[in-house]
């Protein structure tokens, strides 16, 4: 089966039309999103320790 220029254009057009129709139907089902509201977390799950500046300047335990 040869795929000539006119057949190629017809098949390509049909594929683009099918993709556009599917995308349009998907977009119609989605509610419009105008803004997003973030939900605040409950609280920090671990212990809170005071900042130790000397400890920040030392290399960590996992440094090679």
Steps between C-alpha positions, in 0.01 A plus 500: 500500500649827392454806708479784258498865585122537502454190712769620740331838537160334554635259764695777674197727503280224640756429774525868595123536501461193722764630742342845509152355560627283786688792654198728470268249667753454780530876552123542517478256791769676703382782726671833434782565743535868577710474815639235727463517877771330701401309811714574803663202663414403854835536673865405456532125570844501660674665793597865459851574621674837531740596223860403573725712277815307592331178391408652164861581417630148574486228232225245549530133602458375145778704341758273339 
